[in-house]
Amino acid sequence: METYAIALSYAIPGFMILILIEYLISLWKKIPVNEAMDTISSLSSGMTDTLRSLTGLAVIIISYQWMVDHIALIEIQSSIWLYILTFIGLDFAGYWSHRFNHTINLFWNRHIVHHSSEEFNLACALRQSISAIISIYFFLYIPLALIGVPANIIALVAPIHLFAQFWYHTRLVGKMGFLEHIIVTPSHHRVHHAINDEYLDKNYSQIFIFWDKLFGTFQEELPNKPPVYGVKKPVNTWNPFYINFMHAWGILKDAWRTKSWWDKIRIWYMPTGWRPDDVKEKYPIQIITDPYTRKKYKTESSLSLKIWSWIQLTATLGLMYYLLISFGDLEFVQIINYAIFLAISIFAYTSLMDRHIISLFAEGIKLTMGLYLISTENGWFGVDNLLDGATYIVIGYLIISLVISTYFQLIERKHTIQSTAT
């Protein structure tokens, strides 16, 4: 886990630089690809996934190492071909896990957050799930285990395979000639993120596009059908925690409400979006039928609130980055406490972006927990060794965060409502 933290400490600045470059190019080309609140929500979602990874919040049914130890038929000697084979094997497994996530009702909850943005840009690539706690796709790695690919090779290649899926989340790159026949390009992935009927459930491949062509799920981007992004059931929130669990919550409510015991059982494993007839009639939900008339989710967002949200994102990202570089020096309990604090912080300011009153309760918990951690740790996890007096900066931030959030929620919003009414 410490190695992964180190890798992230290098990868995250790279991601931020590329996102900034994409934004600057979009301004130059006059092609709007970023909306402030949506981008903040995307980056916040990326942080929640990082926290899940750092805390080891995952249940592995059967580990890959166990499969190698018990079912390997041969042992492959280390060579460049071993790494290439591993990369291709991971990509094959990635295609099928991706496809399962899209086509099975419960499994969609593992992936909905990635598609929840109504924009398509590099930032939305960071919308990764925290709800996929249980590792259920171990069987997809059996082919690699059978030929004896060592677990340490998987551990090395897997992050490379994951990070290599970042670059093609953009509208600024058109079709790429002969590469369109080999790798996943931005054009292919724009199709995948679209809610147009022609594009739904297409292009599951992660690196090599030939999996889709082989298994019949390929769709080319059509010049007369511009992709419209998001999900058929709009999430209507900037809060990544809500997004991560709202689909499962919807299934649970439908399972409770339906009178059919058979439907209570099968709803979890039916095709994505399936609902019992009696529930669908009594509890209708908003479904986008015409993507071209879809209205994007927006909240009451003054310029000052947008600036404050960017400040909150930056402060939280800075605190998380300190966790990454200090990971090896902290005890497990300290890492857990730190991660919980950051999760509360993200929940608080994204709820404020939604203009939800719960943001103030979250800010109160954040301040209380922050002061408690500073008291028990005799400072903010040793940050004063890096910068003298940094703990006082953290304390000041915690207090200011509560005060300014209260202003936006109780004072500015009240004035906005009054001016709208008049």
C-alpha positions in Angstrom: 0.0 0.0 0.0 2.9 2.4 0.7 4.2 1.8 -2.8 0.8 2.7 -4.2 0.7 5.9 -2.1 4.1 6.8 -3.6 2.9 6.1 -7.1 -0.2 8.3 -6.5 2.0 11.1 -5.1 3.6 11.3 -8.6 0.5 10.5 -10.6 -1.8 13.1 -9.1 0.3 16.2 -10.0 0.5 14.8 -13.5 -3.3 14.4 -13.7 -3.8 18.0 -12.4 -1.3 19.4 -15.0 -3.0 17.5 -17.9 -6.5 18.7 -16.7 -5.2 22.3 -16.7 -3.6 21.9 -20.1 -6.9 20.5 -21.5 -8.8 23.5 -20.0 -6.4 26.0 -21.5 -6.6 24.4 -24.9 -10.4 24.4 -24.6 -10.3 28.2 -24.1 -8.0 28.6 -27.1 -10.3 26.4 -29.3 -13.4 28.0 -27.8 -14.8 24.5 -27.0 -16.3 24.5 -23.5 -15.4 21.2 -21.8 -15.5 22.2 -18.1 -18.2 23.4 -15.8 -16.8 24.6 -12.4 -19.1 22.6 -10.1 -19.0 19.5 -12.2 -15.2 19.6 -12.4 -14.9 20.0 -8.6 -17.3 17.1 -8.1 -15.2 14.9 -10.4 -11.9 15.8 -8.7 -13.6 15.2 -5.3 -14.8 11.8 -6.5 -11.2 11.0 -7.4 -10.1 11.8 -3.9 -12.7 9.5 -2.3 -11.4 6.7 -4.4 -7.9 7.4 -3.3 -9.0 7.3 0.3 -10.7 4.0 -0.2 -7.5 2.6 -1.8 -5.2 3.9 0.9 -7.3 2.5 3.7 -7.5 -0.9 2.1 -11.3 -0.8 2.1 -11.8 -4.0 0.1 -13.0 -7.5 0.6 -11.2 -10.0 -1.6 -13.1 -13.3 -2.0 -10.2 -15.2 -3.5 -6.8 -13.5 -3.8 -4.8 -13.7 -7.0 -1.8 -15.0 -5.1 -4.0 -17.9 -3.8 -5.0 -18.8 -7.4 -1.4 -18.8 -8.6 -0.3 -21.0 -5.7 -3.1 -23.5 -6.3 -4.0 -23.7 -10.0 -1.0 -22.5 -11.9 -0.1 -25.1 -14.6 3.3 -23.6 -15.6 5.7 -21.0 -14.4 6.7 -18.2 -16.7 10.2 -16.8 -16.5 10.5 -13.0 -16.2 10.9 -11.3 -19.6 9.4 -8.4 -21.6 6.9 -10.9 -23.0 5.6 -11.6 -19.5 4.8 -8.0 -19.0 3.1 -7.7 -22.4 1.1 -10.8 -21.7 0.1 -9.5 -18.3 -1.0 -6.2 -19.8 -3.2 -8.0 -22.4 -4.6 -10.3 -19.8 -5.6 -7.4 -17.6 -7.2 -5.7 -20.5 -9.2 -8.8 -21.4 -10.4 -9.0 -17.7 -11.1 -5.3 -17.8 -13.4 -5.6 -20.8 -15.6 -8.2 -19.2 -15.7 -6.6 -15.7 -16.6 -3.3 -17.4 -19.3 -5.1 -19.4 -20.8 -6.8 -16.4 -20.9 -3.5 -14.5 -23.0 -2.0 -17.3 -25.4 -4.9 -17.9 -26.3 -6.3 -14.4 -28.5 -4.1 -12.2 -26.7 -4.3 -8.9 -23.2 -4.2 -10.5 -24.1 -0.9 -12.2 -23.8 0.7 -8.7 -20.1 -0.2 -8.9 -19.7 2.0 -12.0 -22.4 4.7 -12.1 -20.2 7.3 -10.5 -17.8 7.2 -13.5 -20.6 8.0 -15.9 -22.4 10.5 -13.7 -20.8 13.6 -15.1 -22.8 15.4 -17.7 -19.6 16.7 -19.2 -16.8 14.7 -20.8 -13.3 15.8 -19.9 -10.1 14.6 -18.2 -11.5 15.4 -14.8 -14.4 13.0 -15.2 -11.9 10.2 -15.7 -11.2 10.5 -12.0 -14.7 9.7 -11.0 -14.0 6.2 -9.7 -16.1 4.1 -7.4 -15.9 3.7 -3.7 -18.9 1.3 -3.6 -17.0 -1.6 -5.3 -15.8 -2.8 -1.9 -16.1 -6.5 -2.6 -13.8 -7.9 -5.3 -16.2 -10.1 -7.3 -14.4 -10.5 -10.6 -11.5 -12.8 -9.4 -12.6 -15.5 -11.9 -11.6 -13.2 -14.8 -8.0 -13.5 -13.7 -8.0 -17.4 -13.8 -6.3 -17.4 -17.3 -3.4 -15.4 -16.0 -3.2 -17.6 -12.8 -3.2 -20.8 -14.9 -0.1 -19.7 -16.8 1.6 -18.7 -13.6 1.9 -15.0 -14.0 3.3 -13.9 -10.6 1.2 -11.7 -8.3 4.0 -9.1 -8.1 3.9 -8.6 -11.8 0.1 -8.1 -11.6 0.7 -5.5 -8.9 3.2 -3.6 -11.0 1.3 -3.7 -14.3 -2.2 -3.0 -12.9 -1.6 0.6 -12.0 0.0 1.3 -15.4 -3.0 -0.3 -17.1 -5.4 1.9 -14.9 -3.5 5.2 -15.5 -3.3 4.5 -19.2 -7.1 4.9 -19.3 -7.0 8.6 -18.3 -5.9 10.4 -21.5 -8.9 9.5 -23.8 -11.5 11.2 -21.6 -11.6 14.4 -23.8 -13.6 16.1 -26.5 -10.6 18.0 -27.9 -9.1 15.1 -29.8 -10.8 13.9 -33.0 -10.4 10.6 -34.8 -6.9 9.3 -34.9 -6.5 7.5 -38.2 -5.3 3.9 -38.1 -5.1 3.9 -34.2 -8.9 3.8 -34.3 -8.6 0.2 -35.2 -6.1 -0.8 -32.5 -6.5 1.2 -29.3 -9.4 2.9 -27.4 -9.3 6.5 -28.6 -11.2 9.6 -27.3 -13.8 9.1 -30.1 -14.4 5.5 -29.0 -14.8 6.5 -25.4 -17.1 9.5 -26.1 -19.4 6.9 -27.5 -19.1 4.8 -24.4 -20.0 7.8 -22.1 -23.0 8.9 -24.2 -26.7 8.3 -23.4 -27.8 8.4 -27.0 -29.7 5.2 -27.9 -27.3 4.5 -30.7 -24.4 4.6 -28.2 -25.7 2.9 -25.1 -23.7 0.0 -23.7 -21.0 0.1 -26.4 -17.2 0.3 -26.5 -16.3 -1.4 -23.2 -12.7 -1.9 -24.0 -10.1 -0.2 -21.8 -6.9 -0.1 -23.9 -7.4 -2.3 -27.0 -10.6 -1.7 -29.0 -10.5 -5.1 -30.7 -12.2 -6.7 -27.7 -15.4 -4.8 -28.6 -15.1 -5.7 -32.3 -14.5 -9.3 -31.3 -17.5 -9.6 -28.9 -19.9 -7.4 -30.9 -20.1 -4.3 -28.8 -18.3 -1.8 -31.0 -19.9 1.4 -32.1 -18.2 4.2 -34.2 -18.9 7.8 -33.3 -21.3 9.1 -35.9 -20.9 12.6 -37.3 -24.6 13.4 -37.2 -25.1 12.0 -33.7 -23.1 14.2 -31.2 -22.7 12.3 -27.9 -24.7 13.6 -24.9 -23.1 12.6 -21.6 -24.3 11.4 -18.3 -26.7 8.7 -17.2 -30.3 7.9 -18.2 -31.4 8.6 -14.6 -29.7 11.9 -13.7 -27.9 11.9 -10.4 -28.7 15.6 -9.7 -26.0 16.0 -7.1 -22.4 17.1 -6.8 -21.8 14.8 -3.8 -19.8 11.8 -4.7 -20.9 9.8 -1.7 -24.6 10.1 -2.8 -23.7 9.2 -6.4 -21.8 6.1 -5.3 -24.7 4.5 -3.5 -27.9 6.0 -5.0 -28.5 3.2 -7.6 -28.2 0.5 -4.9 -30.5 2.5 -2.7 -33.0 2.7 -5.5 -32.9 -1.1 -6.0 -33.4 -1.6 -2.3 -36.4 0.6 -2.2 -37.9 -1.1 -5.3 -37.3 -4.5 -3.7 -39.0 -3.5 -0.6 -42.0 -1.9 -2.3 -42.8 -4.6 -4.9 -45.4 -7.2 -3.8 -43.9 -10.0 -5.8 -41.4 -12.1 -3.9 -39.8 -13.2 -7.2 -39.3 -9.6 -8.2 -37.7 -8.9 -4.8 -35.1 -11.5 -5.6 -34.5 -11.0 -9.3 -34.3 -7.2 -9.3 -30.7 -7.3 -8.2 -29.5 -9.4 -11.2 -31.8 -8.2 -14.0 -30.5 -6.0 -16.7 -29.5 -2.5 -15.6 -32.5 -0.2 -14.9 -35.1 -3.0 -14.7 -37.9 -2.4 -12.2 -40.9 -4.4 -11.2 -44.1 -3.4 -13.0 -46.1 -2.6 -9.9 -43.3 -0.3 -8.5 -42.6 1.3 -11.9 -46.3 2.3 -12.1 -46.7 3.5 -8.5 -43.3 5.2 -8.1 -42.2 6.6 -11.5 -38.8 8.1 -11.8 -37.2 10.6 -14.2 -35.7 8.9 -17.3 -34.1 10.8 -20.1 -35.8 9.7 -23.4 -34.5 12.5 -25.6 -30.9 13.3 -24.8 -30.9 16.4 -27.0 -33.5 18.2 -24.8 -31.8 17.1 -21.5 -31.2 20.0 -19.1 -28.0 19.7 -17.1 -28.0 19.7 -13.4 -27.3 23.1 -11.9 -27.5 24.7 -8.5 -27.6 28.3 -7.2 -23.9 29.0 -7.6 -22.7 32.5 -7.2 -19.2 33.4 -8.4 -18.1 33.6 -4.7 -19.5 30.2 -4.0 -17.6 28.7 -6.9 -14.4 30.4 -5.8 -15.0 29.0 -2.2 -15.6 25.5 -3.6 -12.3 25.7 -5.5 -10.6 26.8 -2.3 -12.2 23.9 -0.4 -11.1 21.4 -3.1 -7.5 22.8 -3.1 -7.3 22.7 0.7 -8.6 19.1 0.9 -6.4 18.0 -1.9 -3.4 19.5 -0.1 -4.3 17.7 3.1 -4.7 14.4 1.1 -1.3 14.9 -0.6 0.3 15.3 2.8 -1.3 12.0 3.7 0.3 10.4 0.6 3.8 11.6 1.3 3.5 10.8 5.0 1.9 7.4 4.5 4.9 5.3 5.5 5.3 7.3 8.8 1.8 6.8 10.0 0.2 4.0 11.9 -2.9 2.2 10.4 -5.3 3.9 13.0 -3.8 7.3 12.1 -4.4 6.6 8.4 -8.0 5.6 9.0 -8.7 8.7 11.2 -7.1 10.9 8.6 -9.1 9.4 5.8 -12.4 9.7 7.7 -11.6 13.4 8.3 -11.0 14.0 4.6 -14.1 12.1 3.7 -16.2 14.3 6.0 -14.6 17.4 4.5 -15.4 16.2 0.9 -19.0 15.4 2.0 -19.3 18.9 3.6 -18.3 21.1 0.7 -19.9 19.0 -2.0 -23.2 19.2 0.0 -22.8 22.9 0.2 -22.4 23.0 -3.6 -25.8 21.2 -3.7 -27.0 23.9 -1.3 -28.1 21.2 1.2 -28.4 22.1 4.9 -26.6 18.9 5.9 -23.4 20.6 4.8 -23.4 22.6 8.0 -23.8 19.6 10.2 -20.9 18.0 8.3 -18.8 21.1 8.8 -19.5 20.9 12.5 -18.4 17.3 12.7 -15.3 18.2 10.6 -14.3 20.9 13.0 -14.8 18.8 16.0 -13.0 15.8 14.6 -10.2 18.0 13.3 -9.6 19.6 16.7 -9.8 16.2 18.4 -7.1 14.7 16.1 -4.9 17.7 16.6 -5.3 17.3 20.4 -4.5 13.6 20.4 -1.7 13.8 17.8 -0.1 16.8 19.4 -0.4 18.6 16.1 -1.6 17.7 12.6 0.2 14.4 12.1 3.7 15.8 12.3 3.1 18.5 9.7 5.0 21.0 11.9 8.2 19.1 11.1 7.7 20.1 7.5 6.5 23.6 8.1 6.7 25.3 11.5 3.3 26.4 12.7 1.4 24.5 10.1 -1.0 23.0 12.7 -2.2 26.6 13.4 -2.9 27.0 9.7 -5.0 23.8 9.8 -6.9 25.1 12.9 -7.6 28.4 11.2 -8.8 26.6 8.1 -11.2 24.5 10.1 -12.8 27.5 11.8 -13.0 29.6 8.6 -14.5 26.6 6.7 -17.4 26.4 9.2 -17.9 30.2 9.3 -17.9 30.8 5.5 -20.0 27.7 4.8 -22.6 29.0 7.3 -22.6 32.3 5.5 -23.2 30.7 2.1 -25.9 28.4 3.4 -27.8 30.7 5.7 -27.2 34.3 4.6 -26.2 34.4 0.9 -28.8 31.8 0.0 -31.5 33.6 1.9 -30.7 36.8 0.0 -30.8 34.9 -3.3 -34.2 33.4 -2.5 -35.6 36.8 -1.5 -34.2 38.6 -4.6 -35.6 35.8 -6.8 -39.0 36.1 -5.2 -39.2 39.8 -5.8 
